């Protein structure tokens, strides 16, 4: 029995290692090729660079307006994360801790956002934002991203808030605590793992999205990092070393963010699974 358990454990590690190589392989090649010259990239695309060409990153940073893209994406992502966390947590708190007529149907209606991709409604979204003069603006992107990410966030937070004992809220209410105080001082601290999941997932979704900036933004000074790199692709489609450098710079923040908060993210997912 012990031999079989060791064999299955070894098999699991083997499968996971192969899967990790498949996922990390293209990323590793992109980073390595970003340090090569054009000649070396074509002659030895699968080898380590003989000489690290750091000037590729300098050129990509300047020509692709990476700093401006970083700033625009950071503004959109940060405001969207705050809006999603606040609005979805308030909605989840109302659904999880208050009894009222139609509560279940309201929650089911909000979950339709998980089944219907927002990209299917791109024409009505564009027309609505245009009527409000919010096209070609970061505020329009923030509104779209906030509304798109609220259903998933509310679903996660509602499941966590269901596990918060109602007795705690009742005791606080008897002691004179207001609804806002119970929400801020009791419920939110107990669902911090879920809040971290919502924040990280929302940030990654917003930062990596290319579709809505392509549709709503036509001013290069307001382009997010993904749109800035896409424009850079069109201008330097033959200089692959610069393209790889621009791609590496565009995805670096999300990789760094996940490495920093990976333990928090995994702990939150594990806690939600246990509950």
N, C-alpha and C positions, 0 to 999 in steps of 0.2 A: 504493500500500500504506500509505503514511504517512497519507494522507487518511482511509482506512478505519479505521485504528487510532485516529486522533483523533476520528472520528465515534462509534465504539463507546465510547470513553472518555467523551465528552460525554454519550452516551445513558445510560451507567452512572451518571454523576453526577446526571443529570436524574431517573432513576428513584429513586435513593437520596434525593435531595432531596425528591421528592414523598412518598416513604415516611416520611421524617423529619417532614414537615409533618403527615401523617396521624396519626402517633404523638404528636407534641408538641402538636398543636392542642388536643385536649381538656384536656390538662394545663395549657396556658397559659390557657385559658378558666377553668378551675377556680381558678387562682391569682388571676387578674384579678378574677373575681367575688367572691372572698373578701374583697376590699378595698372592696366597694361596699355601699351601703345597700340595704335591701329594695326601695325604690321604684326606684332606679337600676338594680338588677339586672333587674327586669322590663321597664323601659322601654328599656334599652340593654344587652342581655346580651352583645353581641359587641364592645363598645367598651371602651376603657381607662377606668378610673374617673376621674371628674372630681375627686374628693377621696378620698384613701386613708383608709379607716376602720380604723385599726389596733386600735381597741377590739374589733373582731370577734374577733381572735385572743386578746385578753385574756379575753373572755367564753367563747370556746370552750375555752380552756385551763382555766378555772376550772370551768365547768359539765360538761365531758366527762371530768374527772379525768385530763387528759392526762399530768400528771407521774406519777401512780400507774401509768397504763398504760405509759408509757415505762420506768419502773423494773421492772415485772413482765416486760415484753418483753425488756428488756436482760438481766435475770437468766436468763430461759429461753434466749434466743439465745446468750449468752456461754457458759453451761455446756454447751449442746447442741453448739456449735461445738468446744469443747475435747474433749468426749466423742467426737464424730464423727471429728475429726482423729486423736486418739490411737488409738481402736479400729480405725478403717478402715486407718490406716497400718500398725498391727501385723499386721492380718489380711492386707493386701496384701503386706507383707514376707515373711510366712510362705509365702504362695502363690507369690510370684515367685522366692524364693531358696532354697527347700527342696524336696527331692524326697521324697515320701512317698506311700504307697498311698492312692488316693482323692482326691488333691489336686485333680484336674480336676473331679471330681464335686462336691466341696465348693464350688469356685468357681462352678460352674454353678448349684448350689443357692442360693448367695447372690445370684446375679443374677436369681433369680425375683422378688426385691423390686423390680426395674425393670419387670417385666411386669405385676405384680399391684398395682393401686393400693391403698394402705393404707385408703382410705375404704370399700372393699368389706368390710373386716374390722372396721368400727367397732363392731359389736355385741359380738364376742368381746373386742375391746380394752377396751371399756367394762366388760364383766363381769369381766375379769381385773383391771383397775385397781380396780374396786369391791371385789373380794374381798381386795385388798391394802390397802384404805383409802387409795388414792392418787387417787381422784376429787376434784375441787375442790381441787387442790394443784398448785403449780408443778412439784414433783418428778415428778408423773405426766405433765405435758406434756413435761418434759425427756426422760423415758424414751421416750415415743412419738416425739418428733422425732429423737432419737438413732438409734433403730432404723430409722425410715423413711428417713433420709438416709445410712445406712451403705452400702447396696448401690451406689448411684451413686458415692460417694466411694471405695469400695474398687476399683471398676472403673477410675476415673481414675488412682488411685495405682498400681494393679497394672501398668497400661500404661507408666507412667513408670519404675517400678522394674525392669521387664524390660530397659530400656535401660541400667541401671547395670551396668558390666562385672562379671562374677562374679570376675574375677581380683583386683579390689580387695578383695572380701570374703574371698577365699581368702588373700591376702597378709596381711590384718589378722588372720585366724584363726591363721595360722602364727606371727605375732608375739605371739600370746597374748591377743588381744582377745576378749572374751566376746561372746555373741550380742547382748546389750543395747548394748555399746559399738559394735559394727558398725552396729547399727540407728540409734543416736543420732548417732554421729560421722561416719559415712560415707554411709549411704543417705539419711537425712533431709535433710542439707544439699544433696544432689544433686537432690532432688525438690522443692525449695522452690516453684518455679512451680506444681506440682500441688497442694501444700499450700495455696497462696494461692487457687487456684480452688475447692478444697473448702471452705475457710473462708468465702469470699464467697458462694458458692452456698447453703451451709447457712444462713448468717445471713439472707440474703434470703428463703429459703423459710420459715424459722421466723418472722421478723418479720412477713411479709405473710400468714401463714396465719390464717384465720378459722374454719375448720371444726372443728378439734379443741378450741380454747378454747370454742366455742359448745356442744360436746357435753359437755366435761369440767368446765367452770368454771361455777358458779352463784353465786359470791360476788363482788360487784362490786369489793371491795377486792383481789381476785386476778385481775381481768380484764386481759388483755393490751391493747395499744393498739388492735388491730383490733376486739376485742370492746367496749372502752370507747367507741369511735367508733360502733359499731353501736347500743349502748344510747342514745347521744346522739342518733342518728338518730330513734329511736322517740319521744324526748321533745321534740325540736325539729324535727319533720318539716316544719313550715311556715316555718321561718326559714332559708332557703337560704343566706344569707350566712354564718351560723354553721356550717352543715353543710360548706360549702366550706372554711372556715377549719379545721375539725376534720380534714377529709380531707387538706388540705395539711400540717398538723402531723403526721399519722400516717405519711405517705409520705416526709417530708423526710429522716429518718435514712438510709433506703435510697438515696435519690438522692445525698445527700452522700457516703455510703460508696462508692458506685460511682464518683463523680467523683474521689474521692481515690485509689482503687485501680484505676481503669480501665486504666491502663497496665500494671500488674502482671498484671491479669486477662487482657488481650489478649496480653501477652508469653507468659504461660503457655499459653494456648490455641494460639498460633502455634508455640511450641516443641513442644507435643504433636503438632501436625499435621505438623511437619517430621520428628519422630522416627517 
